[in-house]
Amino acid sequence: MKQLPEGLANHLAGHVTTLAKCWLVTRADGAVIGFTDHDRSIEVEGVSCQPENALEVSSLVSATGFATGGGDVRGALSSTELEPASISASGLSDDDLEAGLWDGARVAMYLVNWQDPGQYLLVRRARIGEVSRAGEAFQAELRGLGHLLDVRQGRVFSRNCDADLGDTRCQLDLEDPQFKAQAIVSAIEAPGTLLVSGLDGFDSGWFSGGRLCVDDGPQQGFETEIAGHANELDASGPAATSARIGLWQAPPKTLEVGTQLTLYAGCDKRFETCRRKFSNTLNFQGFPHMPGTDFVLSYPARNTGENDGAPRVG
């Protein structure tokens, strides 16, 4: 049960109320943006909530127990640029959406007396889920905090490795020239498909599942996962003249020809890959010899030598 501030409680007990809804959204980069459905700006928690940024919020569903409530929010995109970690009254920009700054953003919803903004109540908190856009408009899914209970915590027994390549558990040195390469964009086939040069010494697929970093140009600092890597062979010989790189997420703006990139090798989490590609089996964080359901449901067979109680490995 929420405890109403005394001033707001007295206001609600009156015959006439002057209420507005405000939302404070904290993005992944720390920027805090205020929205309101009122026709004038309202300051809440030190943030100016702007009417020109008004959102259309669908009916919010609150569920009992551990079920996840939620709703949808819609609005218009703005071309205004936001400085990271600032408190701003600007609207949503297309570049910010494409850069993923709104993914998982924290949302706080307030009920405010617009005649006396010091009288407000925090109604609920939520997280922004899936975000989609159509033209100059966007739509975002609002998820109740209960969805965090669905996030896997701790480790899960699996045949595949659950470490990230190069992290403290994997311990692989990604700065090793075997697993890192410099490349240059030679052509753009699509926003998420590049032709690059500089990968002649690597087999096709070496960087699939790896990471691409943009080193210069307007998109400097952008990083994304590599969906696929295939060498393009010269018709006059076996040498690869370029490589086609597919990206899971395209940069906010199309990369320019000549942009310098850094690519890191990818890992499919299998024990065999860890052994052959990285020679790092001592740090493999999966359970490659774990019996599957087929073994659990099997039974001993006389005179076959199978399932005789001997160790599976060793």
C-alpha positions as CSV (number, residue, x, y, z in Angstrom):
1,M,0.0,0.0,0.0
2,K,1.4,3.4,-1.0
3,Q,1.7,6.2,1.5
4,L,0.4,9.4,0.0
5,P,2.3,12.6,0.9
6,E,0.2,14.8,3.1
7,G,0.0,17.7,0.7
8,L,-1.1,15.5,-2.2
9,A,-3.5,13.6,0.0
10,N,-5.2,16.8,0.9
11,H,-5.3,17.9,-2.7
12,L,-6.9,14.6,-3.8
13,A,-9.5,15.0,-1.0
14,G,-10.6,18.3,-2.5
15,H,-13.5,18.9,-4.9
16,V,-11.2,19.9,-7.8
17,T,-7.8,18.3,-8.7
18,T,-5.1,19.5,-11.0
19,L,-3.2,16.3,-11.8
20,A,-0.8,15.4,-14.6
21,K,1.3,12.3,-15.4
22,C,5.1,12.6,-15.7
23,W,7.7,10.0,-16.7
24,L,11.4,10.1,-16.0
25,V,13.4,7.8,-18.2
26,T,17.0,6.9,-17.4
27,R,18.9,5.6,-20.5
28,A,21.8,3.2,-20.6
29,D,24.3,6.1,-20.9
30,G,22.9,7.8,-17.7
31,A,21.0,10.6,-19.5
32,V,17.7,11.3,-17.8
33,I,14.7,12.6,-19.9
34,G,11.4,13.9,-18.6
35,F,8.0,13.6,-20.3
36,T,4.6,14.8,-19.3
37,D,1.1,14.8,-20.7
38,H,0.5,18.3,-19.4
39,D,0.6,21.3,-21.7
40,R,3.4,23.0,-19.7
41,S,6.8,21.8,-18.4
42,I,6.8,20.3,-14.9
43,E,9.9,19.7,-12.7
44,V,10.0,16.4,-10.9
45,E,13.0,15.2,-9.0
46,G,15.1,18.0,-10.5
47,V,14.3,17.0,-14.1
48,S,12.2,19.2,-16.3
49,C,9.4,17.1,-17.9
50,Q,8.6,18.6,-21.3
51,P,5.1,18.6,-23.0
52,E,6.7,18.6,-26.5
53,N,8.1,15.1,-25.6
54,A,4.6,13.8,-24.7
55,L,4.1,10.1,-24.8
56,E,1.0,8.1,-25.5
57,V,0.9,5.4,-22.9
58,S,-1.5,2.4,-23.2
59,S,-3.3,1.0,-20.3
60,L,-0.7,-0.4,-17.9
61,V,-1.4,-3.9,-16.5
62,S,-0.5,-4.8,-13.0
63,A,-0.3,-8.5,-12.3
64,T,-0.5,-10.3,-9.0
65,G,2.0,-12.7,-7.7
66,F,5.1,-13.1,-9.9
67,A,3.5,-12.4,-13.2
68,T,5.0,-9.6,-15.2
69,G,2.8,-6.6,-15.9
70,G,3.4,-4.0,-18.5
71,G,2.1,-1.9,-21.4
72,D,3.2,0.1,-24.4
73,V,4.3,3.6,-25.0
74,R,4.3,5.5,-28.3
75,G,5.8,8.8,-29.3
76,A,7.5,10.9,-32.0
77,L,11.2,10.9,-32.8
78,S,13.3,14.1,-32.5
79,S,16.5,15.0,-34.3
80,T,17.9,16.6,-31.2
81,E,21.2,15.2,-30.0
82,L,21.7,14.3,-26.3
83,E,24.9,14.6,-24.4
84,P,25.7,11.4,-22.4
85,A,25.1,11.5,-18.6
86,S,23.3,14.8,-18.8
87,I,19.8,15.8,-17.6
88,S,18.1,17.0,-20.8
89,A,14.7,18.0,-21.9
90,S,15.3,16.9,-25.5
91,G,13.2,14.2,-27.2
92,L,14.1,10.8,-28.5
93,S,16.4,10.9,-31.5
94,D,16.6,8.2,-34.2
95,D,20.4,7.9,-33.6
96,D,19.9,7.2,-29.9
97,L,17.4,4.4,-30.7
98,E,19.7,2.8,-33.2
99,A,22.6,3.0,-30.8
100,G,20.6,1.0,-28.2
101,L,20.6,3.7,-25.6
102,W,16.9,3.1,-24.8
103,D,17.2,-0.7,-24.5
104,G,16.5,-1.6,-20.9
105,A,16.1,2.0,-19.9
106,R,14.5,2.6,-16.4
107,V,11.2,4.3,-16.3
108,A,9.6,6.0,-13.3
109,M,6.0,7.1,-13.5
110,Y,4.7,9.9,-11.3
111,L,1.3,11.5,-10.5
112,V,1.9,15.3,-10.0
113,N,-0.1,18.3,-8.9
114,W,0.8,20.6,-11.7
115,Q,-0.1,23.7,-9.7
116,D,2.2,22.6,-7.0
117,P,4.8,20.2,-8.5
118,G,6.3,19.5,-5.0
119,Q,3.2,17.3,-4.5
120,Y,3.8,14.1,-6.4
121,L,3.6,10.4,-6.0
122,L,5.8,7.7,-7.5
123,V,3.2,5.4,-9.0
124,R,5.3,2.6,-10.4
125,R,8.6,1.7,-12.0
126,A,9.2,-0.3,-15.2
127,R,11.8,-1.1,-17.8
128,I,11.7,-0.5,-21.5
129,G,11.7,-3.7,-23.5
130,E,11.5,-4.1,-27.2
131,V,11.6,-0.9,-29.2
132,S,10.4,-0.6,-32.8
133,R,10.0,2.4,-35.1
134,A,7.9,3.3,-38.1
135,G,8.9,6.5,-40.0
136,E,9.2,9.3,-37.5
137,A,7.3,7.4,-34.7
138,F,8.4,4.8,-32.2
139,Q,6.8,2.2,-30.0
140,A,8.3,0.7,-26.9
141,E,7.2,-2.1,-24.7
142,L,7.0,-1.4,-21.0
143,R,7.8,-4.3,-18.7
144,G,7.1,-4.4,-15.0
145,L,10.0,-5.1,-12.7
146,G,8.7,-8.6,-12.2
147,H,10.3,-9.5,-15.6
148,L,13.7,-9.3,-13.9
149,L,12.8,-12.5,-12.0
150,D,12.8,-14.3,-15.3
151,V,16.5,-13.4,-15.9
152,R,18.7,-16.3,-15.4
153,Q,21.0,-16.0,-12.4
154,G,24.1,-18.1,-11.8
155,R,25.3,-20.9,-13.9
156,V,23.5,-23.6,-15.8
157,F,24.9,-27.1,-16.5
158,S,25.4,-27.3,-20.2
159,R,27.7,-29.0,-22.7
160,N,28.6,-25.6,-24.2
161,C,30.8,-23.0,-22.5
162,D,29.0,-20.2,-20.7
163,A,32.0,-17.8,-20.5
164,D,32.5,-14.9,-22.8
165,L,35.5,-15.2,-25.1
166,G,38.4,-13.4,-23.4
167,D,36.8,-12.7,-20.0
168,T,38.3,-13.6,-16.7
169,R,37.0,-17.1,-16.7
170,C,38.0,-17.8,-20.3
171,Q,41.4,-16.0,-19.9
172,L,42.1,-16.0,-23.6
173,D,44.2,-13.0,-24.8
174,L,42.2,-11.4,-27.5
175,E,45.0,-9.0,-28.3
176,D,47.0,-12.0,-29.7
177,P,47.4,-11.4,-33.5
178,Q,45.8,-14.9,-34.0
179,F,42.5,-13.6,-32.7
180,K,42.5,-9.9,-33.7
181,A,42.8,-8.2,-37.0
182,Q,42.7,-4.7,-38.5
183,A,40.5,-4.2,-41.6
184,I,39.3,-1.4,-43.8
185,V,35.8,-1.0,-45.3
186,S,36.1,-1.4,-49.1
187,A,32.3,-1.4,-49.9
188,I,28.9,-1.3,-48.3
189,E,26.5,-3.9,-49.6
190,A,23.7,-3.1,-47.1
191,P,23.6,-1.3,-43.7
192,G,24.5,-4.5,-41.9
193,T,26.7,-6.1,-44.6
194,L,30.3,-4.9,-45.3
195,L,33.1,-5.8,-47.7
196,V,36.4,-5.4,-46.0
197,S,40.1,-5.8,-46.8
198,G,42.9,-6.9,-44.6
199,L,41.6,-10.4,-43.6
200,D,43.6,-12.4,-46.1
201,G,45.4,-14.5,-43.4
202,F,42.2,-15.7,-41.8
203,D,39.8,-18.6,-42.9
204,S,36.2,-17.9,-43.6
205,G,34.1,-18.0,-40.4
206,W,37.1,-17.1,-38.2
207,F,35.4,-14.0,-37.0
208,S,31.8,-15.3,-37.0
209,G,30.3,-14.7,-33.6
210,G,33.1,-12.3,-32.8
211,R,33.1,-8.6,-32.3
212,L,33.6,-5.6,-34.6
213,C,34.8,-2.2,-33.4
214,V,34.8,1.0,-35.5
215,D,38.1,2.8,-35.0
216,D,37.6,6.1,-36.8
217,G,35.1,8.3,-38.6
218,P,31.7,9.5,-37.5
219,Q,30.8,6.1,-36.0
220,Q,34.0,5.7,-34.0
221,G,33.4,3.7,-30.8
222,F,30.5,1.7,-32.3
223,E,30.7,-2.1,-31.4
224,T,28.5,-5.0,-32.5
225,E,28.6,-8.7,-32.8
226,I,29.6,-10.3,-36.1
227,A,26.9,-12.5,-37.6
228,G,29.0,-14.0,-40.4
229,H,32.4,-13.9,-42.0
230,A,33.0,-15.2,-45.5
231,N,36.1,-14.6,-47.7
232,E,35.5,-13.5,-51.3
233,L,37.9,-15.3,-53.6
234,D,39.6,-13.8,-56.6
235,A,38.5,-15.5,-59.8
236,S,42.1,-15.5,-61.0
237,G,43.5,-17.3,-58.1
238,P,42.9,-18.8,-54.6
239,A,43.8,-15.6,-52.7
240,A,41.1,-13.8,-50.9
241,T,40.8,-10.2,-52.0
242,S,38.1,-9.2,-49.6
243,A,35.8,-10.6,-46.9
244,R,32.1,-10.2,-46.5
245,I,31.1,-9.3,-42.9
246,G,27.5,-9.5,-41.7
247,L,26.6,-7.6,-38.5
248,W,23.8,-8.5,-36.1
249,Q,23.2,-4.8,-35.5
250,A,23.9,-2.2,-38.2
251,P,25.6,1.1,-37.1
252,P,23.3,4.1,-36.5
253,K,24.6,5.6,-39.8
254,T,26.1,3.8,-42.8
255,L,29.9,3.4,-42.5
256,E,32.0,5.2,-45.0
257,V,34.4,3.4,-47.4
258,G,37.9,3.5,-45.9
259,T,36.7,3.3,-42.3
260,Q,39.1,1.4,-40.2
261,L,37.9,-1.5,-38.1
262,T,39.1,-4.0,-35.5
263,L,37.7,-7.5,-35.6
264,Y,38.0,-10.1,-32.8
265,A,37.6,-13.8,-33.4
266,G,34.3,-15.5,-32.5
267,C,33.6,-18.7,-30.5
268,D,30.6,-21.0,-30.9
269,K,31.1,-22.2,-27.3
270,R,31.8,-25.9,-28.3
271,F,34.5,-27.9,-26.6
272,E,35.9,-29.0,-30.0
273,T,36.2,-25.3,-31.1
274,C,37.9,-24.5,-27.8
275,R,40.4,-27.2,-28.4
276,R,41.2,-26.7,-32.1
277,K,40.8,-23.0,-32.5
278,F,42.0,-21.6,-29.2
279,S,43.9,-24.4,-27.5
280,N,42.2,-23.3,-24.3
281,T,40.4,-26.5,-23.0
282,L,41.8,-26.0,-19.5
283,N,39.6,-22.9,-19.1
284,F,36.5,-24.4,-20.9
285,Q,33.5,-23.5,-18.8
286,G,31.0,-26.1,-20.0
287,F,30.5,-29.8,-19.3
288,P,31.1,-31.5,-22.7
289,H,30.8,-35.0,-21.4
290,M,27.5,-34.5,-19.5
291,P,25.0,-37.2,-20.5
292,G,22.0,-36.1,-22.5
293,T,18.4,-37.3,-22.2
294,D,19.1,-40.1,-24.7
295,F,21.6,-41.6,-22.2
296,V,19.4,-41.1,-19.2
297,L,16.5,-43.0,-21.0
298,S,18.8,-45.8,-22.3
299,Y,19.3,-49.1,-20.5
300,P,22.1,-51.8,-20.4
301,A,22.2,-54.2,-23.4
302,R,23.7,-57.6,-22.8
303,N,26.9,-58.5,-24.7
304,T,27.2,-55.2,-26.5
305,G,29.7,-53.5,-24.2
306,E,27.4,-50.4,-23.9
307,N,26.1,-48.9,-20.6
308,D,28.2,-51.4,-18.6
309,G,28.8,-49.0,-15.7
310,A,32.3,-48.0,-16.9
311,P,33.3,-44.3,-16.8
312,R,32.1,-42.3,-19.9
313,V,35.4,-40.5,-20.2
314,G,38.9,-41.5,-19.2
